[in-house]
Amino acid sequence: MSSRKIRKVQKIGVISDTHDHLDPQIKEVFEGVDHIIHAGDIGLPWIILQLEEIAPVTAVIGNTDETAINYKQIELVQLGDRKFLVHHVVEPLNLSDKLKRRIIRENPDVVVFGHTHKPFCETINNTLYLNPGYAGAQRFNLARTVAILNCDSQGMTADFIEL
């Protein structure tokens, strides 16, 4: 019998700024993830329903979403032994006072956000700030990306996947 400890990797699909467009590649890219986080600017609610066919979803509204969509502006979710704070508009290097207080109070391991349409992954004060980029229809000549966050007992790594 081996005394080697098995490392369980939790895979989290991270997506943002779909703006009514769910790329057909998403189903394959997110195949096998344990959970999906959508960081806002969803568009029509059917986007979340389709993502839920892949894995459980935590989602927040973004600045272009209708307030009628039944999601909050900020969510806190515990996945495995890690805590995720999800909010659409975050400036990691210039946090609003309100968000700064919330982050101090909740002490998340990861802050997931969107809005800028640009991938971002940086650890600041022991918190990982992750923006997967945007996954909506092509615009602004920016790369369209999502992220897979791999979490295990050794840490977390984000892989960005271009659509």
GIRA-V988383 format. One record per residue. N is the residue number from 1. SS is DSSP state (alpha for helix, beta for strand, coil for the rest). Layout:
n=<N	N>
ss=<SS	SS>
This chain:
n=<1	2	3	4	5	6	7	8	9	10	11	12	13	14	15	16	17	18	19	20	21	22	23	24	25	26	27	28	29	30	31	32	33	34	35	36	37	38	39	40	41	42	43	44	45	46	47	48	49	50	51	52	53	54	55	56	57	58	59	60	61	62	63	64	65	66	67	68	69	70	71	72	73	74	75	76	77	78	79	80	81	82	83	84	85	86	87	88	89	90	91	92	93	94	95	96	97	98	99	100	101	102	103	104	105	106	107	108	109	110	111	112	113	114	115	116	117	118	119	120	121	122	123	124	125	126	127	128	129	130	131	132	133	134	135	136	137	138	139	140	141	142	143	144	145	146	147	148	149	150	151	152	153	154	155	156	157	158	159	160	161	162	163>
ss=<coil	coil	coil	coil	coil	coil	coil	coil	coil	beta	beta	beta	beta	beta	beta	coil	coil	coil	coil	coil	coil	coil	coil	coil	coil	alpha	alpha	alpha	alpha	coil	coil	coil	coil	coil	beta	beta	beta	beta	coil	coil	coil	coil	coil	coil	coil	alpha	alpha	alpha	alpha	alpha	alpha	alpha	coil	coil	coil	beta	beta	beta	beta	coil	coil	coil	coil	coil	coil	coil	coil	coil	coil	coil	coil	coil	coil	beta	beta	beta	beta	beta	beta	coil	coil	beta	beta	beta	beta	beta	beta	coil	coil	coil	coil	coil	coil	coil	coil	coil	alpha	alpha	alpha	alpha	alpha	alpha	alpha	alpha	alpha	alpha	coil	coil	coil	beta	beta	beta	beta	coil	coil	coil	coil	coil	beta	beta	beta	beta	beta	beta	coil	coil	beta	beta	beta	beta	beta	beta	coil	coil	coil	coil	coil	coil	coil	coil	coil	coil	coil	coil	beta	beta	beta	beta	beta	beta	beta	beta	coil	coil	beta	beta	beta	beta	beta	beta	beta	beta	coil>
